């Protein structure tokens, strides 16, 4: 069984939160054709095989990318700030876990409905990145 100290688990959560912020920044850069290349590449990867499709985002997609980027960056910053030893208590752990599970089910259901199963896999990786330390913190 994996055993890490509380400070190390909180550091893990903060790193996961920073990854969320960085992903949000990349999504936000997807709001303009001059800066959307990384987000386009991710969507191409998620729609395997990598074939240059999508080659561009519509203006509506650019707007959605801006909103998604902002939400992800804010969500990541919130989780980063909450994963501090002086603040992190059981109600915060439980709320973070519930929010992550709610996000996972909602986002993955929508991704499946939109015929983007690669995003369900990516969501699973993000979920595990957070769920493992959250579950271990419950036991600590």
Helices and strands as residue ranges (DSSP letters): H 6-29, H 37-46, H 59-82, H 90-113, H 117-139
